[in-house]
């Protein structure tokens, strides 16, 4: 009987020991599982780096403000350039008066009285230098210049080396009309004699006003072109062109 009790007691103790051992094994396994979970490499931790990057990005300070653009100067258009290059509108011409007297030098075939009346009508015509504000008034002697009807042989003495017996000439205070040209015109002038006389008077008094010779640029010849010598492809013209008038205002 006692032996049975000892056997039962031993079985009970064994069962208790087995239970304790089982619990210990289970606990050990759980501890091992938790330990492995903790030891997961940081690089494999889900979304840890991504979350950190996102947070860093959103917490950066805002970029510095962009300075306001500096306005660029307006572009000059071709039309504006053309407007800037356009001739300045001239005001009223400054009124000037030149006096002159008329003489004859040598034997002439032309009429000095015809020259006198012709010059007065041409120089005070609105198509002549008069349009630039200049009046020409004949006086009995002296004056601002002298209009001369000269024998061709007398013409060179007014400007030796420059004036010749063939054409009219102006030098200083003398406006010299060659008598041969006054009577017969020029073989190089393809037009009527009255227009030739108008051209010569305007051309020579233009020299007195300080204008030099001009050259053909097509169309009407400038009155300061030497039309008595060569038309240079231009059309005959006895009157100053608009830009020639502007040049003496």
C-alpha positions in Angstrom: 0.0 0.0 0.0 2.8 2.4 0.9 4.5 1.3 -2.3 1.5 2.3 -4.4 1.3 5.7 -2.7 5.0 6.3 -3.5 4.4 5.3 -7.1 1.4 7.6 -7.4 3.3 10.4 -5.8 6.2 9.9 -8.1 3.8 10.0 -11.1 2.3 13.2 -9.9 5.7 14.8 -9.5 6.7 13.6 -12.9 3.6 15.1 -14.4 4.3 18.4 -12.7 7.8 18.4 -13.9 6.7 17.7 -17.5 4.2 20.6 -17.3 6.9 22.9 -16.0 9.3 21.9 -18.7 6.6 22.4 -21.4 5.8 25.8 -20.2 9.5 26.7 -20.2 9.9 25.4 -23.7 6.9 27.5 -24.9 8.2 30.5 -23.2 11.6 30.1 -24.7 10.1 29.8 -28.2 8.2 33.0 -27.7 11.2 34.8 -26.4 13.2 33.6 -29.4 10.4 34.7 -31.8 10.3 38.2 -30.2 14.1 38.5 -30.3 14.1 37.7 -34.0 11.5 40.3 -34.7 13.6 42.9 -33.0 16.7 41.9 -35.0 15.1 42.6 -38.4 17.6 44.8 -40.3 16.8 48.5 -40.3 17.2 48.6 -44.1 14.2 46.2 -44.4 12.0 48.1 -42.0 8.9 48.9 -44.0 8.5 52.6 -45.1 10.9 53.9 -42.3 13.3 55.6 -44.8 10.5 56.8 -47.0 8.6 58.3 -44.2 11.7 60.1 -42.9 12.4 61.5 -46.5 8.9 62.7 -46.9 9.0 64.4 -43.5 12.4 66.1 -44.3 11.1 67.3 -47.7 8.0 68.9 -46.3 9.8 70.6 -43.5 12.4 72.3 -45.7 12.1 76.2 -45.6 10.4 77.7 -48.6 12.7 78.9 -51.5 13.7 82.5 -51.5 11.3 84.8 -53.3 12.1 85.4 -57.0 12.8 89.1 -57.6 10.3 91.0 -59.7 11.4 91.0 -63.4 12.9 94.3 -64.5 10.8 95.7 -67.4 12.7 95.8 -70.7 12.9 99.0 -72.8 10.4 99.1 -75.6 11.7 97.7 -78.9 12.1 100.3 -81.6 10.1 99.2 -84.6 11.0 100.0 -88.1 8.1 102.3 -88.4 9.3 104.2 -85.4 12.8 104.5 -86.9 11.2 105.8 -90.1 9.3 108.3 -88.1 12.5 109.5 -86.4 14.3 109.8 -89.7 11.5 111.8 -91.4 12.5 115.4 -92.3 11.7 118.0 -89.6 8.8 120.2 -90.7 10.2 123.6 -91.4 8.6 126.7 -90.0 7.9 129.8 -92.0 10.9 131.0 -94.0 12.9 133.9 -92.6 12.2 136.9 -94.8 15.2 138.4 -96.5 15.6 141.2 -99.1 18.5 141.4 -101.5 18.9 144.5 -103.7 20.6 144.5 -107.1 21.4 146.8 -110.0 21.6 145.9 -113.8 24.5 146.9 -116.1 25.9 145.9 -119.6 29.5 144.9 -120.1 30.7 145.2 -123.7 28.8 145.0 -127.0 25.7 142.8 -126.7 22.9 141.6 -129.0 20.4 141.0 -126.3 18.2 143.7 -124.7 19.2 144.8 -121.2 15.7 146.0 -120.6 14.4 142.5 -121.4 16.9 141.1 -119.0 15.8 143.6 -116.3 12.1 142.8 -116.5 12.6 139.1 -116.9 14.8 138.8 -113.8 12.3 140.8 -111.7 9.4 138.4 -112.7 11.5 135.2 -112.3 13.1 135.9 -109.0 9.9 137.0 -107.3 7.9 134.1 -108.7 6.5 131.7 -106.0 8.3 128.8 -107.8 11.7 130.6 -107.5 13.9 131.4 -104.4 11.1 133.7 -103.4 9.3 130.6 -102.0 12.2 130.4 -99.4 11.3 133.9 -98.1 13.7 135.8 -100.3 12.8 139.0 -102.1 14.9 140.6 -104.9 14.5 144.3 -105.4 16.1 146.3 -108.2 17.8 149.5 -107.3 19.4 152.2 -109.5 23.0 151.4 -108.5 25.0 149.2 -106.2 22.9 146.9 -104.1 23.6 143.4 -102.7 24.9 142.3 -106.1 25.1 143.4 -109.7 23.3 141.6 -112.6 25.5 141.9 -115.7 24.6 141.2 -119.4 28.1 140.6 -120.8 29.7 140.1 -124.1 31.2 136.6 -124.0 34.7 137.9 -124.2 34.2 139.9 -121.0 32.9 137.0 -118.9 36.3 135.4 -118.0 37.6 138.5 -116.2 35.0 138.1 -113.5 36.7 134.9 -112.3 39.8 134.0 -114.3 40.3 130.3 -114.6 36.7 129.6 -113.6 34.5 131.7 -115.8 34.8 131.3 -119.6 33.4 132.7 -122.8 31.0 129.8 -123.3 28.7 130.0 -120.3 27.3 132.4 -117.7 29.1 132.8 -114.4 28.7 134.2 -110.8 31.5 135.4 -108.6 31.1 137.4 -105.4 28.8 140.3 -106.0 28.5 139.8 -109.8 25.8 137.6 -111.4 27.0 137.5 -115.1 24.8 136.4 -117.9 26.6 135.5 -121.1 25.0 137.4 -124.0 25.3 134.5 -126.4 23.4 132.2 -124.0 20.8 134.9 -123.3 20.1 135.3 -127.0 20.4 131.8 -128.3 20.2 129.4 -125.3 22.4 126.3 -125.2 22.6 123.4 -127.7 22.7 121.0 -124.7 19.3 122.3 -123.4 16.4 120.4 -125.0 13.8 122.9 -124.3 12.4 126.4 -125.2 14.4 129.6 -124.8 12.2 131.2 -122.2 12.6 128.3 -119.8 16.3 128.3 -120.5 16.5 131.9 -119.5 14.5 131.2 -116.3 16.9 128.3 -115.5 20.0 130.5 -116.0 18.7 133.3 -113.8 17.7 130.9 -111.0 21.0 129.0 -111.3 23.3 132.0 -111.2 21.5 133.8 -108.4 21.6 130.4 -106.6 25.4 130.7 -106.6 25.0 134.2 -105.0 22.9 132.6 -102.3 25.7 130.2 -101.6 24.6 127.1 -103.4 27.1 124.9 -105.3 26.5 122.6 -108.3 24.3 119.6 -108.0 24.0 116.4 -110.1 21.2 114.4 -111.6 19.5 111.9 -109.3 16.7 111.0 -111.8 13.5 112.9 -112.6 13.7 116.6 -112.7 17.1 118.1 -112.7 18.0 120.3 -109.7 18.2 124.0 -110.8 21.8 124.0 -109.6 22.7 121.2 -112.0 24.7 122.5 -115.0 21.9 122.0 -117.4 23.6 124.3 -120.0 26.3 121.7 -120.3 24.8 118.2 -119.7 21.3 117.0 -118.7 22.9 113.8 -117.2 19.7 111.9 -118.0 17.4 114.2 -116.0 14.5 116.2 -117.4 14.9 120.0 -117.9 13.8 122.1 -114.9 14.0 125.9 -114.6 13.0 126.1 -110.9 14.6 125.2 -107.6 13.4 121.8 -106.2 11.9 121.7 -102.7 15.0 120.5 -101.0 17.0 123.3 -102.8 14.6 125.9 -101.4 15.0 124.3 -97.9 18.7 124.7 -98.2 18.5 128.5 -98.3 15.8 129.1 -95.7 
